[in-house]
Amino acid sequence: MNPVIDAVLAGKVAPLGAHGKRSAIHKIALAARTHVSETGLEGDHQYERKHHGGPEKALHHYSRDHYAAWREEWPETSAGLMRFDTPGAFGENISTSGLNEADVCVGDVYRFGTVIVQVSQPRQPCWKLNLHFSRDDMSRRVQDTRRTGWYYRVLEPGEVSAGDVVERLARPHADWSIERLLRVFYVDRDDREALEEMSTLEALTPSWRSTAAKRLESGKTESWSMRLNTPAGAK
């Protein structure tokens, strides 16, 4: 049975954290059918376009099923954790149940509503999640659990809303689930055979292919500290 979209969500740039860093990570559910262009949902904003949004990250999809795990691991000990009750806590645009990183492969083509999209890459969490949840370790925990969600590029613009069925149309890379990509990047980091294959996956976002190629060339894993650790001036 095909998954059904629980919520379609968008957000505007607003202050985040004690020092008012700018972000559009806070998303709210949309009641009406919404247009999706090649750069994402109408009305959905991104603050730092170098790192967020754009054609390769037009839509972020997150599994509603992960919320139960987060609630179990981290009971409501802060205001941030209260967000585990409703979709949008992780900045997602598309929320579904019954579909996760193990079920989705890079290059998968889906139709929902009148939109056709293709899975482009996993999400790489950044330190703004730490501010959003009032936890210094949130971004790293998302990475370590590999409950990251994934991004789409838009192949055919259209409209989408909650209640739309998610229908898979194609699967060119059946051996490369989002879960496997995350494992190679963050766990089996020196698996040269996997990195070699990853560097040639045409459906994978170019920046991910480039990182795989650089690891092969250097024999070293890139630093994640600037992405995961909250800067001193933002705390």
C-alpha positions in Angstrom: 0.0 0.0 0.0 1.4 3.4 -1.0 2.1 5.9 1.8 -0.1 9.0 2.1 1.2 12.5 2.9 0.4 13.4 6.5 1.3 17.1 6.1 2.9 19.5 3.6 4.8 22.2 5.5 6.5 25.5 4.8 8.2 28.2 6.9 9.5 31.8 6.9 12.8 33.2 8.1 12.6 34.1 11.8 15.0 34.5 14.7 16.3 31.3 16.2 18.0 30.8 19.6 19.0 33.3 22.3 21.1 35.4 19.9 18.4 35.6 17.1 20.2 33.7 14.4 18.1 33.7 11.3 16.5 30.4 10.0 13.4 29.1 8.4 13.7 25.7 10.1 10.3 26.1 11.9 7.7 24.8 9.5 3.9 24.8 9.8 1.3 22.6 8.0 -0.4 24.1 5.0 -4.2 23.7 4.6 -4.5 24.3 0.9 -3.0 22.7 -2.2 0.4 24.3 -2.8 2.4 24.8 -5.9 5.8 23.2 -6.1 8.4 24.6 -8.5 11.9 23.4 -9.3 13.2 25.2 -6.2 10.5 24.0 -3.8 7.2 24.8 -2.2 5.6 28.2 -2.8 5.9 30.3 0.3 8.7 28.2 1.8 11.8 30.2 2.6 15.5 29.5 3.3 17.9 31.9 4.9 21.4 30.6 3.9 20.9 29.5 0.3 24.5 28.3 0.1 23.5 25.4 2.4 19.8 25.2 2.2 17.3 25.0 -0.6 18.0 25.1 -4.3 17.2 22.6 -7.1 19.0 19.7 -5.4 17.3 20.3 -2.0 13.9 21.5 -3.3 11.9 19.5 -0.8 12.9 17.8 2.5 11.0 14.6 3.4 11.0 13.2 6.9 9.4 10.1 8.4 6.7 10.7 10.9 7.6 7.3 12.3 10.8 8.6 13.7 9.0 10.9 16.1 8.1 8.0 18.4 11.7 7.0 18.7 12.7 10.6 19.6 10.0 10.8 22.2 11.1 7.5 23.8 14.8 8.4 23.8 14.4 12.0 25.0 11.2 12.6 27.1 10.0 16.2 27.1 12.8 17.7 29.1 12.9 21.1 27.3 10.7 23.3 25.3 12.3 22.1 22.1 11.4 18.5 22.7 7.7 19.4 22.9 7.9 19.7 19.1 8.0 15.9 18.7 4.2 15.9 18.9 3.6 17.4 15.4 5.2 17.2 12.0 7.7 20.0 11.1 10.1 19.6 14.0 13.0 18.8 11.6 12.3 21.4 9.0 10.6 18.9 6.7 8.3 19.9 3.8 6.8 16.5 3.4 5.7 14.2 6.3 4.6 10.6 5.8 4.3 7.4 7.9 5.4 4.1 6.6 8.4 5.3 4.6 11.9 5.8 5.9 15.6 5.8 5.0 15.7 2.1 4.5 12.8 2.1 2.1 13.9 5.0 -0.2 16.8 4.9 -2.6 18.7 7.7 -4.3 17.3 8.2 -7.7 13.9 7.0 -6.8 11.2 8.9 -8.8 7.9 9.6 -7.1 4.6 11.2 -7.9 2.5 13.0 -5.3 -0.3 15.2 -6.3 0.7 16.5 -9.7 4.4 16.8 -8.8 7.1 14.4 -10.0 10.2 14.4 -7.9 13.5 12.4 -7.6 15.5 11.5 -4.5 18.7 13.5 -4.7 20.6 12.9 -1.4 20.2 12.4 2.4 19.9 15.4 4.6 23.1 16.5 6.4 22.1 17.9 9.8 23.6 21.2 10.9 24.0 23.1 14.1 20.8 25.1 13.7 19.0 21.9 14.9 20.8 22.4 18.2 19.3 25.8 18.6 15.9 24.7 17.4 15.7 21.9 20.0 17.7 23.6 22.8 20.2 20.7 22.8 23.9 21.1 21.9 24.0 17.5 20.7 20.9 17.4 18.5 22.6 17.7 15.1 25.1 15.0 16.0 22.4 12.8 17.3 20.4 13.1 14.1 23.5 12.1 12.2 24.5 9.3 14.5 21.0 7.7 14.4 20.8 8.3 10.7 17.2 9.5 11.1 17.9 12.4 8.7 15.3 12.3 6.1 16.1 13.0 2.4 15.9 15.6 -0.3 14.1 15.7 -3.7 14.9 17.5 -6.9 11.7 18.4 -8.8 11.4 16.8 -12.3 7.9 18.1 -13.0 6.4 21.1 -11.1 2.8 20.8 -9.9 0.7 20.9 -6.8 0.7 18.9 -3.6 -1.4 18.7 -0.4 -1.9 16.5 2.6 -3.8 13.3 1.7 -1.9 12.8 -1.6 -0.7 9.3 -2.3 3.1 8.8 -2.7 3.6 6.6 -5.8 7.0 5.3 -6.9 7.5 5.5 -10.6 11.1 4.4 -11.0 14.1 3.0 -9.1 17.4 3.2 -10.9 19.7 2.5 -8.0 18.0 -0.3 -6.0 21.2 -1.1 -4.1 21.7 2.4 -2.8 19.1 3.2 -0.1 19.4 6.4 1.8 20.3 4.3 4.8 23.2 2.8 3.0 24.5 6.2 1.8 24.4 7.4 5.4 26.2 4.3 6.7 29.0 4.7 4.1 29.4 8.4 4.9 29.2 8.2 8.7 30.1 4.6 9.8 31.9 2.6 7.1 33.9 5.7 6.1 36.9 3.8 4.6 34.9 1.4 2.4 36.7 2.2 -0.8 34.6 0.0 -3.0 31.4 1.7 -1.8 32.9 5.1 -2.1 34.1 4.3 -5.6 30.6 3.3 -6.6 29.0 6.3 -4.8 31.2 8.7 -6.7 29.7 7.5 -10.0 26.0 7.4 -9.0 24.4 9.8 -11.6 21.3 10.4 -9.5 23.3 11.4 -6.4 23.8 15.1 -5.9 27.1 16.2 -7.3 28.5 17.5 -4.0 28.0 14.0 -2.4 29.7 12.4 -5.4 32.6 14.9 -5.1 33.0 14.2 -1.4 33.2 10.5 -2.1 35.9 11.1 -4.7 37.9 13.4 -2.4 37.9 10.7 0.3 39.2 8.2 -2.2 41.9 10.5 -3.2 43.0 11.7 0.2 42.3 8.6 2.3 40.8 10.9 4.9 37.3 11.8 6.2 36.3 15.4 5.9 35.7 17.4 9.2 32.1 17.7 10.3 32.7 20.1 13.3 31.8 23.3 11.6 28.5 21.8 10.4 27.5 20.0 13.6 28.9 22.2 16.4 27.1 25.4 17.4 29.3 28.4 17.0 30.2 30.2 20.3 28.4 33.4 19.1 25.1 31.5 18.5 24.7 29.9 21.9 
